[in-house]
Amino acid sequence: MGSVALNPAKFVREVRSEVAKVTWPSRKETLVTTGLVLAMAAMATVLFFIADQIIGIGVRALFGTGV
């Protein structure tokens, strides 16, 4: 085991040092990215709904069920 395992204070200092190096996104970047994720999720929802309806129509036509 390394010296970090034996020295919690050193571990905390190293963690703080690494966190300081992180480039955090701005509020605008976060909002834009969130909006894009929600838009893509909505598009995927519509796509899968349409595919499900088409497959359902095909199955009903194939098996002749009225459900």
Phi and psi in degrees as GROMACS dihedral restraints (atoms count N, CA, C in turn):
[ dihedral_restraints ]
;  ai    aj    ak    al  type     phi  dphi    fc
    3     4     5     6     1   -80.6    20    10
    4     5     6     7     1   177.1    20    10
    6     7     8     9     1   -68.4    20    10
    7     8     9    10     1   -23.1    20    10
    9    10    11    12     1   -65.3    20    10
   10    11    12    13     1   -37.4    20    10
   12    13    14    15     1   -64.4    20    10
   13    14    15    16     1   -26.5    20    10
   15    16    17    18     1   -94.8    20    10
   16    17    18    19     1   -11.1    20    10
   18    19    20    21     1  -132.3    20    10
   19    20    21    22     1    90.6    20    10
   21    22    23    24     1   -60.2    20    10
   22    23    24    25     1   -32.5    20    10
   24    25    26    27     1   -64.6    20    10
   25    26    27    28     1   -40.1    20    10
   27    28    29    30     1   -65.1    20    10
   28    29    30    31     1   -40.7    20    10
   30    31    32    33     1   -59.1    20    10
   31    32    33    34     1   -47.2    20    10
   33    34    35    36     1   -61.8    20    10
   34    35    36    37     1   -42.4    20    10
   36    37    38    39     1   -61.3    20    10
   37    38    39    40     1   -42.5    20    10
   39    40    41    42     1   -67.2    20    10
   40    41    42    43     1   -38.7    20    10
   42    43    44    45     1   -63.2    20    10
   43    44    45    46     1   -46.1    20    10
   45    46    47    48     1   -61.6    20    10
   46    47    48    49     1   -38.7    20    10
   48    49    50    51     1   -63.3    20    10
   49    50    51    52     1   -42.6    20    10
   51    52    53    54     1   -68.7    20    10
   52    53    54    55     1   -40.5    20    10
   54    55    56    57     1   -62.8    20    10
   55    56    57    58     1   -35.1    20    10
   57    58    59    60     1   -65.5    20    10
   58    59    60    61     1   -25.2    20    10
   60    61    62    63     1   -80.2    20    10
   61    62    63    64     1   -14.8    20    10
   63    64    65    66     1   -71.3    20    10
   64    65    66    67     1   136.1    20    10
   66    67    68    69     1   -95.0    20    10
   67    68    69    70     1   107.5    20    10
   69    70    71    72     1   -84.6    20    10
   70    71    72    73     1   141.7    20    10
   72    73    74    75     1   -70.7    20    10
   73    74    75    76     1   152.5    20    10
   75    76    77    78     1   -75.0    20    10
   76    77    78    79     1   169.8    20    10
   78    79    80    81     1   -61.2    20    10
   79    80    81    82     1   -41.0    20    10
   81    82    83    84     1   -63.5    20    10
   82    83    84    85     1   -45.8    20    10
   84    85    86    87     1   -60.6    20    10
   85    86    87    88     1   -40.5    20    10
   87    88    89    90     1   -64.7    20    10
   88    89    90    91     1   -43.8    20    10
   90    91    92    93     1   -66.2    20    10
   91    92    93    94     1   -41.9    20    10
   93    94    95    96     1   -63.9    20    10
   94    95    96    97     1   -45.6    20    10
   96    97    98    99     1   -63.1    20    10
   97    98    99   100     1   -42.1    20    10
   99   100   101   102     1   -62.2    20    10
  100   101   102   103     1   -43.1    20    10
  102   103   104   105     1   -61.1    20    10
  103   104   105   106     1   -42.5    20    10
  105   106   107   108     1   -65.2    20    10
  106   107   108   109     1   -40.0    20    10
  108   109   110   111     1   -63.7    20    10
  109   110   111   112     1   -44.4    20    10
  111   112   113   114     1   -64.3    20    10
  112   113   114   115     1   -40.5    20    10
  114   115   116   117     1   -63.9    20    10
  115   116   117   118     1   -42.9    20    10
  117   118   119   120     1   -66.5    20    10
  118   119   120   121     1   -37.5    20    10
  120   121   122   123     1   -64.5    20    10
  121   122   123   124     1   -40.3    20    10
  123   124   125   126     1   -64.8    20    10
  124   125   126   127     1   -42.2    20    10
  126   127   128   129     1   -63.9    20    10
  127   128   129   130     1   -40.9    20    10
  129   130   131   132     1   -64.7    20    10
  130   131   132   133     1   -37.7    20    10
  132   133   134   135     1   -61.3    20    10
  133   134   135   136     1   -46.6    20    10
  135   136   137   138     1   -64.0    20    10
  136   137   138   139     1   -44.0    20    10
  138   139   140   141     1   -59.7    20    10
  139   140   141   142     1   -47.3    20    10
  141   142   143   144     1   -68.7    20    10
  142   143   144   145     1   -33.6    20    10
  144   145   146   147     1   -63.3    20    10
  145   146   147   148     1   -46.6    20    10
  147   148   149   150     1   -62.8    20    10
  148   149   150   151     1   -45.4    20    10
  150   151   152   153     1   -60.7    20    10
  151   152   153   154     1   -41.3    20    10
  153   154   155   156     1   -63.1    20    10
  154   155   156   157     1   -41.6    20    10
  156   157   158   159     1   -64.7    20    10
  157   158   159   160     1   -42.9    20    10
  159   160   161   162     1   -64.5    20    10
  160   161   162   163     1   -44.3    20    10
  162   163   164   165     1   -63.8    20    10
  163   164   165   166     1   -40.5    20    10
  165   166   167   168     1   -61.8    20    10
  166   167   168   169     1   -41.8    20    10
  168   169   170   171     1   -62.4    20    10
  169   170   171   172     1   -42.9    20    10
  171   172   173   174     1   -62.8    20    10
  172   173   174   175     1   -43.2    20    10
  174   175   176   177     1   -66.3    20    10
  175   176   177   178     1   -43.5    20    10
  177   178   179   180     1   -62.8    20    10
  178   179   180   181     1   -38.9    20    10
  180   181   182   183     1   -67.1    20    10
  181   182   183   184     1   -39.3    20    10
  183   184   185   186     1   -67.8    20    10
  184   185   186   187     1   -43.6    20    10
  186   187   188   189     1   -98.9    20    10
  187   188   189   190     1    -5.0    20    10
  189   190   191   192     1    67.9    20    10
  190   191   192   193     1    28.8    20    10
  192   193   194   195     1   -92.6    20    10
  193   194   195   196     1   149.1    20    10
  195   196   197   198     1   -98.1    20    10
  196   197   198   199     1    10.5    20    10
